[in-house]
């Protein structure tokens, strides 16, 4: 039975080159992938590369609570919006119960990203009931109609702004709106509300007269119209403080007032209840109209529910006179466009066209595509980190790492001598794997090397060196017991392996808990610590142990040279153990004597 055991042991010990070849091939493959993808350096976080950090505080909306589900949804939507701008290096994460931190590295369009991340992007299609220029332009015509010259003219006497809506293959004409009889502003609002409260047109498209409302319904409508009339009359959209509060707290099911800017002129609107919600848009994209004069426009595809609703509302609006044949596209309470309708649009898609620049069209399409935030957010703080400050921090971190590594090297050389070569080679392999993986994880999962992550890498030097020391001390213990180097290397490994695994498991568990329970930059420290701990196990198993097996066959180490770090005399080794066999007898078959 002894011979097979010895044969198997010799076979296992004779192939350490395979493990070394495996880890070297892995390093070569990862390095090749790093150069092939063009990401030859780790992506730096905002504290090292510079950039902008935005802190947003959540505010509960009507029907929306500040909870983990809504906050996670908001983070996901913000991530998609920023990525839609090409800012793939941005970090969006929660902090505490109601804050979201957005880090936008230098070199990206931080202004646009800042505008989009906090925009709620709640979109509704509302029928226009009344419309009028406001402020200094009050009483003037809209861009596509002549002026009435009267400040008391009915809002319906102004044409729609120069935007249009059409279905696939349809284009609304650019004609001026018909003239309307001048009435008082209050009468226009009251009539519009009453008209909006009547039953919708039948499937044939012909309008039917509604039954006379009850006295209570009439009173309710009058009270509602009076309140809305007062808001509409007092609304001055040229004042930002006024227009931001115009439709605040209004339910989508209720009529409201709103503001919109068209060609530099602010218009105020009375809008009916929402007919279609932005959540019923399947996708939106910015396109350039190469066949017409519309320029940049946003095309929208509705889902099945939205297609039906949009067809119904456009069929109703097509029968009305201006401006009540328009629908307002309301984004976060502001009218971004109010196209008029000539025919029902039943194809499930539509275009928003107007005086859009390419950037404006793409931003609008981006927000429509990725949906509305479940909560409103208030910008708490905006911090700009300069690249110079980040460079100083990185320099200081690297200097600290170099000093720590130098101290470890001095200790290893002074105490372990020749074995220090094994430790240094293992540290180089671990460092190469760490660097390559950090460079690849940047584009793969968005990992960014920040200052806490650099600290984690520095701490990992000590963890990795500790694993080598455990193994070296086990080998020395075996030599002190009188064994030669080759059997000492193999006998020390199972004991050292168990200790290394337990130690690394504790470190990895601490890193995992830290990563889960913390937010922000501390997660960078935890992630780097966990990554280097896993790499420590890989390096010790596939590089350090096989390398020691190979070196144990070299005379310099096998004969215990005084500079090898394994000199039996300096280690206080016992005389070699010799086992002799004598004839079997009552006392037993084996007797052990010291030489």
N, C-alpha and C positions, 0 to 999 in steps of 0.2 A: 504493500500500500504506500510505502514511503517514496518509491521511485516515481509513480505517476504524479504525486503531489509536487515533487521537485521539478519534474518536467513541465507541468502546467505553470509553476511559478516562474521558471526560466523563460517560458514562452511569453508570459505576460510582461516580464521585465525587458524582453528583447525588442519590443516594438514601441518605445517611447517616441520614436521619430514620427510615427503616424499622427499622434496628438499634436506635436509641434507643427507638422505640415498642415494639419487641419486648421489650426488657429492662424497660421501665416496666410493660408489661402483665403480665409475669411476676411482678414485685414486687407489683403490685396483686392478682393472683390468689392468690399465696402468703399475702399479708396477709389477704385475705378468708377463705382456708381456716383461717388461724390463729384468727381471731375466730369463725368458724363452729363450730369444734371446741371453743371455749372454752379453749384452751391458749394464753393470751396472753403467758405468760412461760416461759422455759426451765425445765425441771425441774432443781432443784438436787441435787447429790450430798450424801452424808452429811456431808462435811467442811464444807459451807456451810449446809445446812439443819438439821444435827444429827440424831442418831439413835443406833443401836446397831451396832457392828461385832463380828462373832463369827468367831473363828478355830477351825476344826475340823481335827484331825489324823487321818488315816486309819489304821486298824488292820486288818491282814490277818485275814480270817475263814477258817474251815475251807473249803478249796477255792477261796478267792478271793485273788488276788494284787493288790498295789498296782501298777497300771500305768495308762498313759494312757487306755486304753479304759474301765476301771472308774471312773477319776476323772471322765472326761467324762460317763459315764452317771449318776454320782452328782450332778454339777452339774445335769444336765438334770432329774432327778427332783426335786431340791431346788427348782429354779426352778418346776416345775409345782405342787409342794406349796404354796409361798409364794404363787404367783399364785392358787391355789385358795382362799386365805384373803382374796383381794382386795388383797394387798400387791404391786401391779404395779410399784412403784418400787424394790423390793428388787433388789440386785445379788448374784449368786452366781457366783464365778469361782475358778479354781484358782490357787494360788500355790506355785511350786516343784513337787516331785514328789509330795508327800503331804499338802499343806494345801489347804483350801478356805476362802475368805473370803466371809462373808455380810454384806452391808451393808443394814440395814433403816432407812429414813429415819424421822424423827420423824413422829408422827401416825398410825402404823400399830400394829397389835397385835403389838408386838415380842416379848411374852412367849410368845404362841402360836406365832409364827413361829420363835422360838428353840427351842421344844419340838419342833417338827416337822422342822426342817431336819436335825438330827442323829439323829433316830430312825430306826433301820434299817428298821423296819416289815416284819420277816420274819414272815409269818403262816402258821400251820398249824392244821388241824383235827385234833385228837388225841382218841381215845376215852378217857373217864375210867375208870380202873381202881379207884381208891380216892380218898376225899375226907374231910377232917375240918377243923373249925375249929381254929385254933392260938392260942397265947399265952393271954391271960386268958380268952378265949372258948372254950378247949378243952373239948370235951365238951358244948357247947351245940348246939342244933339250928340248922340253916340257916334263913333267913328264912321258908321256907314249910312247916316241919315242927316238931313238938313236940320238946322236948329228951328225950334218953334218960336224962340225969342221971348217966351213967357215963363217966369219962374213958377207960376201956378199951374203950368200945363200938366196934364195927366202923365204919370210915368209911362203909360202905354203909348204915348206919342213919340217916345224915343225908340230908335231901332236897337236891335241887339248889337253887342260888340262884335268886332269882326272875327267871329269864330263860327264854325258850322259843324253840324253833325250829319253823318250819312252812313248808310249801310254799305255793304260790299258792292262795289260797282255803281254806287249812287253818290252824287255830289250836290250839296245844297247850293242854290244860286246865291249870288251876292247882291240881290236887289234890296232896295230900301224898304222899310216897313210902311204899311199903309198909315195914313193919317187917322187920328182918332179924335173924337169930340172932346174938347177940354172940359175937365171936371175938377172938382176940388180933390186934393190929395186924400182926404179922409174918405170921400165917396168911392174913390178908386180902390182903396184898400178894402172897404166893406164889400163892394161888389165882387172883388176878386176872391175874397174868402167865401162868400156865398156861392159863387160859381164853382169854387173848388170843392165845396161840400156837397154838391149835387152828385147823383149817381153817374158812373162812367158811361161812356158810349157803349152801344151794343156791339155784338160781333160783326154786324154788317157795316159798322162804321157810322151809322146815322145816330145823331143824338136824340135822346128821348127826354121829354119834360118830366121833371120830378114832381112828386106830390107836394102839396103845401106843408111846410114844416109845422110842428106844433108850436104853441106859444112859448113853452119852456125852451125848446131848441132854438127858437128865434132869439129869445132873450140871451141865451148862452152865446150864440154867434155874435150878437151885438156887443156883448161885454168883451168877448175875445178880440173882436175887430177894433174896439175902442182902445184896448191896451196895446195892441199891435200898432195901431195908427199912431199912438203917442210915441212909441219907440221909434217908428219909422220917421216921423216928423223931426224928432230930436237927433237922429243919427247923422253925425258928420264924419264920414269915412276918411277924411284927410287927417284926422287925429288918431294916432296909433292907440292911445289909451282907451278911446271910445270904441274903435272897431274890434279890438281884442276881446271886449266884453259884450259885443253885439249879440251873439247867439249862445252865450255862456249858460250852461245848465239846461239847455233846451233838449227835450227828447226828440229822436228822429221822427216820431209819430205826430209831432206838433208843428204848426207853422212857425216861422221865425223871420228875423231880419238878418241881413248879412251884407258884407262889403266885398267889392272886387275891383281890381285895378286893370283897366284896359287902355293900352297905348298912353300911359301916363296920366289918365283921368280916373278918379275914383268914382265908382257907382255904388249906390245903395239899392238893396233889393228887399222885396217881400217874397218869401218863399213858402210854398206849400209843404205838406208832410213828405218825407222821403219816399220816393217811388222805387228806387233800386239802391242797394247798399254796395259799398266797395268790396265787401266780402264775397259778392256774387260775380266778381271779375275773376276769370280763370287765369289770364296772363295779359300783360301789357308790354309794349315795346315802342321805342322811339324810331321813327322812320322818316326819311326825307322824300317829299312828294316831287318826284322827277318829272311828272307829266302835267303838273299844274303849278299854280302860283302860291300854294299854301305853305311852302317851305317845310320846316320841321313840324311833325305832328305825332301824336301818341295814338297807336292803334290798340284797341281792347277787344278781347274775346271773353264773352260771358259764359258762365256755366248754364246748365239747362234751366235752372230756376231763374237766373238772371235774364236769360234770353226771353223767357215768357213775359217777365215783368217789364223789360225794356220795350218789347213789342207793344204791350198794352199802353204804356205811358206815351210812347211816341205816336201811337194811333190817336190818342185823345188830344195831344198837343197840336197835331197837324190840322185839326179842325178849328183852332182858335186863331184870333188875330194877335198881332204883336203888342206887347211882349209876352203874352200868355201862350204863345206857341214855342216858347223857349224852355229849356230845362237847364238849371244851374248845376254845375259840377262843383260841389262844395267839399273842400279839403281842409279839415281841422277848423271849420267855421268860416273859412274864406272862400269866396267864389273865384275859382281859377279860370273858369270859362262858362259862357252861357250861350251855347249854340242854339239856333232856331231849327225847327223841324218842319219839313214840307210834306213828308210821307212817312208812313209807319216803317220802322226799321225792324225787320223780323229775322234777319240772318244770324243773330247771335254775336255780331261784332259791330264796332263803331270806331270812329276816329274823333279825336279832339284836336282841332286845328286852330291856330291863332297866331299871335306874334311871338312864337316860341323861338328861342335860340336852341342850338343843339344841346347845350348843357342843361337848359331848363326842361327840354323834352325828355332827356335821358333821366334826369332826377325824378320827374313826375312818374315816368314809366317804372322806374326802380321802386318807388314807394308803393305804387299800385300793385306791382307784381308780388311784393313780399308781405303785403298785408298791413293792417293797422296794429299798433301797439295796444295791449289790453289795458294799459294805464297811461295817464298823463305824467310827464316828467318836468321837473323844474331844475334848471341848471344851477347847481350850487357853487361850483368853482371851476375855473379853467387855469391850469398850471402849465407853463412852458418851460421845458428842460432844454438847455442849450447843449449842443454837441461837445463844447469845450468842457463843460462840467462833467458830462458822461465820460469823456476821454480821461479826465483826471481821476475819476473814480475807478475806471478800468485799469489805469496805470497803477494806482495804489493797490488794487486787488491782485494784479499780476505780480507786483513786487512782494506782497505778503506771501503769495504762493511760492515764489522763487526762494524767499528766505526760509519758509517752512520746509521746502524740498531740500535745500542745502543742509539744514540741520539734521534732517533724516539721513541724508547721505553720509554726513560726518559721523553720525552715531553708528551706522551700519559698518563703515570702513574701520572705525576704531574698535568695534566690538566683535564683528564677524569676519573681518578681513576678506579672505577670498570669497566667502559666501555673499559678500556685499555685491559681487558681480551678478549673482543670480537675482538678488533683490532689485538691483538697478535695471537689469534687463526686463524683469517682470513689470516694474513701474513704467518703463518706456512702452511696453506692449499695452498696458492698461491705459496709459495716457493717449496712445494712438487710437485705440478703440473708442475712448471717450470723446475725443475730438471729432472723429469721423461720424460717429452716431449723432453728436450734437449738430453737426453741419447738415446731416440728412434729415433729422427730426424737425428742423425749422420749416422747410416747405411741406413736410409730410403731415405733421400734426400741429404746426404753428408754435413750436417750442422756441422761446426767445431767451437768450442768455442775458440775465440781468445780474446785478451785483450780488444779491443773495445766492443766485445759482453759482457764481464764481466762488463764494464762500463755501458752498456745498462741495465743490470740486476740491477745494483746499483741504477741507476736513477729510475727504475721501483718501487723501495721500496717507494720512495716519492710519485709517482703517485698512487700507491695502497693505501697508508695511507691517501692521500688526499680524496679518495672516502669515506673512513670510516668517516673522519672528517665532510664531507658534510652531511652525513646521521645523525650523532650524533648531529650536530648543528640544523638540522631541527627538530629533536625530542625535543631538549631543547627549541626551539622556541615555540613548541606546549605546553610544560609544563609551560612556562612563561605566556602563554595566559590562564592558569587555567585548562588545561585538565590533566586527570590522564594518567599514563604511557601507558596502553594498547591502548586506542584510539589515543594517541599521536604517538605511533610507526606506526600505520596504516595510520594516516593522513599525517605524515611526509614523508612516503615512495614515493608517487607519485611525490612530489616536488623534493625530493632528487634524485630520479631515473632519472628525466629529466635532471637535472644538471650533474649527473655522466655520462650519455650517451653522452651529448654534449661535455663534457670535454674529455672523452676517444676517441670520434670520432676525435677531433682535434689532439690529440696525435697520433692516428693511422694514420691519413692522413699525418702528418708530417713524420712519420716513413716510410710510403709507398713511398712518394715522394723522401725521402733521399735514400731509397733502389734502386729506379729506376734510379736516376740521378747520383749516385756515383758508384765507382768500388772498388774492393779490400776489405780491412779490414773494411772500414767504413760501408759496407753492413752488416757486422756482428753486428755492433751497431744497425743499423736500424732494422734488422730482430728481434733481441732480444727485442728491444723496442716495436715493433709491436706485438710480441708474448705475452709479459707480459701485454700489454694493453688489448688485447682480454681476457686474463685470469683474469684480474681485473674485467671485466664485469661479467664473469662467477662466480667468487667467491662472489662478492657483491650480485648477484641475487640469487644464489643457496646456499650460506652459511651464509653471514653476516645478511641479512634480516631475513631468517628463524630462525637464532639463537637469534636475538633480539626479535622476536615474542615469542619464548619460555621463554627467560629470563624475559620478561615483566610480566609473570605469577608468578614469584618468588617474595616472600615478600621482599627480600633484595633490589630488584630493584623497585618493584611495590609500596612499601611504601616510596620510596625516601630516603633510608639510606644515611647518610652524606658521606660515602665512596663509594657510588654507582656511583657518578658523575651525579646523577639526582635528587638531593635534591631540592625541590621546593623553600625552603627558601633561600638557597644560590644562586639560579638562579634568585631570585627576582620575583617569580611567582605572578600573580594577584589572588584575591580570586576566588574560583571555580565558574564556570558559572552554574547557576541553571535556568531551564526553567519551568515556570508554565503556566497552561492553565486556562483561564477564559471564561465565556459564551460569545458566539459570539455577537458582537455589531458593531456599526458604526466605532469604533476605530480599529477593527480588532480582530482576535481570539487569538493572542499570545502576552504575555507581558513578557519581560525578566527583572529580578531584580537581584541585587547582594545580596549575603547572608550577 
